[in-house]
Amino acid sequence: MDYDDFGGAASGAAYGFMEIKFKPKGVCSQSIRLDLTDGIVHNVRFAGGCSGNAQGISRLVEGMEAKEVVARLRGIRCGFKSTSCPDQLASALEQAFSQEEQS
C-alpha cells in the first residue's frame, strides 16, 4: 500500500519493512518520511519546519524501536500548539501500526 498524497502510507509491510509517508497536521513540517524495519525506525526525514530540530529528532530516533519512539514523543507540544513535529512522528508510527494490523 503506497499513497503519493502522504495521507499516511505504508508499503512492504509483509516483508518486515515499511516505507512510511505521512502528512503532518498543525505543524510547520509538510511531510515526514521514514523506514520501519522489523519495528525499528530508520531514515526519518522531515520536509519543512525547523531544520535543526528535525535533524536532531531524526538522529535521536535512528535505530530505536518504534513503540519506544511513540512512548517518548507522544504528547510533546510546540508552544501553544496542541501538537509538534515529534508528536506528529508518533502519529505517523501509530498510523503505520494500525495499517499493519489491518493487513
TORKEVEX-233746 format. One record per residue (C-alpha): residue number from 1; chain; x, y, z. Coordinates in steps of 0.001 Angstrom, whole numbers, plus 500000, padded with zeros to 6 digits. Layout:
N
[dolo NUM,'A',[X,Y,Z]]
...
END
This chain:
103
[dolo 1,'A',[500000,500000,500000]]
[dolo 2,'A',[501566,503320,498987]]
[dolo 3,'A',[499866,506709,498780]]
[dolo 4,'A',[501539,509540,496928]]
[dolo 5,'A',[499452,512179,498699]]
[dolo 6,'A',[501206,511498,502011]]
[dolo 7,'A',[497888,510872,503737]]
[dolo 8,'A',[499597,508177,505725]]
[dolo 9,'A',[501175,505439,503725]]
[dolo 10,'A',[502988,502236,504372]]
[dolo 11,'A',[504355,499814,501853]]
[dolo 12,'A',[506106,496479,502065]]
[dolo 13,'A',[504711,495509,505486]]
[dolo 14,'A',[504555,491820,504582]]
[dolo 15,'A',[508362,491685,504486]]
[dolo 16,'A',[509022,493340,507851]]
[dolo 17,'A',[509837,496587,506019]]
[dolo 18,'A',[507566,499609,505697]]
[dolo 19,'A',[508234,502885,503952]]
[dolo 20,'A',[506051,505427,505709]]
[dolo 21,'A',[504963,508699,504143]]
[dolo 22,'A',[502929,510955,506416]]
[dolo 23,'A',[501441,514432,506050]]
[dolo 24,'A',[501566,516072,509484]]
[dolo 25,'A',[498816,518364,510721]]
[dolo 26,'A',[499171,521506,512830]]
[dolo 27,'A',[502951,521890,512462]]
[dolo 28,'A',[505409,523630,510146]]
[dolo 29,'A',[506662,520412,508518]]
[dolo 30,'A',[504925,519480,505280]]
[dolo 31,'A',[505816,515780,505319]]
[dolo 32,'A',[507529,513049,507295]]
[dolo 33,'A',[509096,510010,505638]]
[dolo 34,'A',[510741,507095,507375]]
[dolo 35,'A',[511543,503429,507076]]
[dolo 36,'A',[510396,500861,509600]]
[dolo 37,'A',[512212,497530,509532]]
[dolo 38,'A',[511038,494829,511931]]
[dolo 39,'A',[509733,497532,514276]]
[dolo 40,'A',[512950,499604,514192]]
[dolo 41,'A',[512938,503231,512962]]
[dolo 42,'A',[515392,504286,510232]]
[dolo 43,'A',[515950,507232,507897]]
[dolo 44,'A',[513477,509749,509355]]
[dolo 45,'A',[513200,512744,507038]]
[dolo 46,'A',[511131,515877,507667]]
[dolo 47,'A',[510338,518290,504837]]
[dolo 48,'A',[509950,521832,506098]]
[dolo 49,'A',[509816,523016,509661]]
[dolo 50,'A',[512775,523741,511924]]
[dolo 51,'A',[515713,522100,510197]]
[dolo 52,'A',[517915,521731,513275]]
[dolo 53,'A',[515146,520270,515426]]
[dolo 54,'A',[514067,517894,512668]]
[dolo 55,'A',[517634,516679,512153]]
[dolo 56,'A',[518045,516242,515904]]
[dolo 57,'A',[514848,514200,516227]]
[dolo 58,'A',[515833,512109,513216]]
[dolo 59,'A',[519233,511248,514624]]
[dolo 60,'A',[517953,510559,518122]]
[dolo 61,'A',[515333,508047,516987]]
[dolo 62,'A',[517572,506271,514433]]
[dolo 63,'A',[517711,502571,515317]]
[dolo 64,'A',[515140,502904,518102]]
[dolo 65,'A',[512147,500613,518492]]
[dolo 66,'A',[509086,502338,517030]]
[dolo 67,'A',[506959,501715,520124]]
[dolo 68,'A',[509633,503376,522270]]
[dolo 69,'A',[509669,506375,519905]]
[dolo 70,'A',[505893,506720,520303]]
[dolo 71,'A',[506122,506407,524096]]
[dolo 72,'A',[508778,509131,524288]]
[dolo 73,'A',[507376,511590,521737]]
[dolo 74,'A',[503590,511315,522100]]
[dolo 75,'A',[502104,514464,523644]]
[dolo 76,'A',[505024,516851,523079]]
[dolo 77,'A',[503684,520282,522229]]
[dolo 78,'A',[505239,523166,520312]]
[dolo 79,'A',[504490,526445,522070]]
[dolo 80,'A',[500741,526968,522198]]
[dolo 81,'A',[500050,524344,519532]]
[dolo 82,'A',[498355,521129,520586]]
[dolo 83,'A',[500989,519100,518726]]
[dolo 84,'A',[504593,519238,517494]]
[dolo 85,'A',[506821,517583,514914]]
[dolo 86,'A',[507863,514897,517439]]
[dolo 87,'A',[504205,514295,518297]]
[dolo 88,'A',[503374,514038,514587]]
[dolo 89,'A',[506168,511483,514142]]
[dolo 90,'A',[504476,509458,516886]]
[dolo 91,'A',[501181,509808,514977]]
[dolo 92,'A',[502832,508572,511782]]
[dolo 93,'A',[504114,505482,513582]]
[dolo 94,'A',[500762,504806,515259]]
[dolo 95,'A',[499016,505073,511909]]
[dolo 96,'A',[501528,502604,510453]]
[dolo 97,'A',[500843,500176,513342]]
[dolo 98,'A',[497118,500467,512635]]
[dolo 99,'A',[497565,499811,508906]]
[dolo 100,'A',[499855,496887,509634]]
[dolo 101,'A',[497233,495300,511916]]
[dolo 102,'A',[494588,495653,509188]]
[dolo 103,'A',[496809,493908,506604]]
END
